[in-house]
Amino acid sequence: QVHLVESGGGLVQPGGSLRLSCAASESIFSIYVMGWYRQAPGKERELVATITSGGNSFYGSSVKGRFTISRDNAKNTVNLQMNSLKPEDTAVYYCNAKRNYYDLPSWGQGTQVTVSS
């Protein structure tokens, strides 16, 4: 299991921006895939974005064009830049990592993002 710690959540007005970071306890250079998921009250956890060790990214349809995922192998972090935030983006955001295709995923503790005026 990879130890993951998220940061950067908070309260932001609609249309605003936030940047989330996920720090890993080990080198992420060869970690197969890392990503962000979110869970709003009363809803299932949903995929936000993922990025592979090769730099290929994938986005959920609700955030495509507004969010950008990136990984910094030198700092062992994965970041999520969130722009044009909407109230429906309000959720707890979780970082996720899988060392390889067959590995069980590791999860961080989550960081709250609230979009409200």
Buried (B, 14 or more C-beta within 10 A) or exposed (E): EBEBBBBBBEEBEEEBEBEBBBBBEEEBEEBBBBBBBBBBEEEEBEBBBBBBBEEEBBBBEBBEEBBBBBBEBEEBBBBBBBBEBEEEBBBBBBBBBBBEEEBEBBBBEBBEBBBEE
